[in-house]
Amino acid sequence: MAFAKWMSRLGTETAFEVLAKARQLEAMGREIVHLEIGEPDFDTPRFICDAAVEALRAGYTHYGPSAGLPEVRESISAYVTRTRGVQYGPENVVVTPGAKPIIFFSLIACVEAGDEVIYPDPAFPIYESMVNFLGAKPVPLKLREERGFSVDVDELASLLTDKTRFLILNSPANPTGGVIPKEDLARVAELVRDRDLYVLSDEIYSRILYEGEHHSIASCPGMREKTIILDGHSKTYAMTGWRLGYGVMPVDLANHMTRLMTNSNSCCNVFVQRAGMKALEGPQDEVEAMVAEFQRRRDVIVDGLNAIPGFRCARPKGAFYAFPNVSQIPVPSRQLAADLLDKAGVACLSGTSFGAGGDGYLRFSYANSVKNLETALARIRGYLEEAGLAS
């Protein structure tokens, strides 16, 4: 039987494919350093796990409202109001199983075939995949190393047309670790405030920031009613497997997103929601300690990569990814990533996994121990020297 034609337009997330191959190599006895997957290597804080157990024992094992438990939506709205400086209520919040549904649902609700969607490049690959799936036109906005992988506002202005219905921003960013400065967000807001479009502001790494404060475009004048804030618990609280995310948006859009939840997932796991509420309201010292450790690891891997001939790596300001320029290595980045896994036992991703703008780069997740990062750096240098690629 033939499959529906739109399945051919659906992309993937290469990190999971590389992880699967790395696991196969490990099953064959190989020792692999995992720098491919974007997942904190810390345990979920104990008080969050205890909250989940308590919720189970209290009977949170049944269906809940499609938009999320009322008390959880209230907790999220209070948290976002406090951290973004913009007033929100529970009616603005939709809770989802992970943050990816917010990407998909917001595009489904706002974009039709033929509409244009501007998204960063390189960036999280699901953005472009979902735009293609819906039959809309993906319009890449290049993120350049010389600008700290931030948005070029003048270039954004040149891409806006009467068909632009959606703009995606991501700060701090995957895969680059780039951060959009407050003044640039203000300029972007000036560009789009009076246009008939929504902005999806992916802020999943908002708490993993190494300098300054996080800024959201939602806090710019006139942008609250045009912005969908995407956030969640996976990265901040090391809860990737719990699958808990949320969107904060105008009420009319939240109503549509709730119907999409009803039609797809019914509701998000209710005892997980209760644990997530405890995460937001409980002590944050473990989050702060995790970010401090990520910063230490960032410096180890960035300094180490910059000491390898042919590598040039900017120092990321947020998230937990190093994105070195390897264009001086006489091997395409996709092949280099494959060779590092097969021949050096280091799992990483080609920059092309994140769009055409990632050509000539690799992405390393430094959500791993300093010891393993140092092992990976030694293996990379050794492989390049052995292959005659270090110069």
Secondary structure, 3 states (H helix, E strand, C coil): CCCCHHHHHCCCCHHHHHHHHHHHHHHCCCCCEECCCCCCCCCCCHHHHHHHHHHHHCCCCCCCCCCCCHHHHHHHHHHHHHHHCCCCCHHHEEEECCCHHHHHHHHHHHCCCCCEEEEEECCCCHHHHHHHHCCCEEEEEECCHHHCCCCCHHHHHHHCCCCEEEEEEECCCCCCCCCCCHHHHHHHHHHHCCCCCEEEEECCCCCCECCCCCCCHHHCCCCHHHEEEEEECCCCCCCHHHCCEEEECCHHHHHHHHHHHHHHCCCCCHHHHHHHHHHHHCCCHHHHHHHHHHHHHHHHHHHHHHCCCCCECCCCCECCEECCECCCCCCCHHHHHHHHHHHHCEECEEHHHHCHHHCCEEEEECCCCHHHHHHHHHHHHHHHHHCCCCC
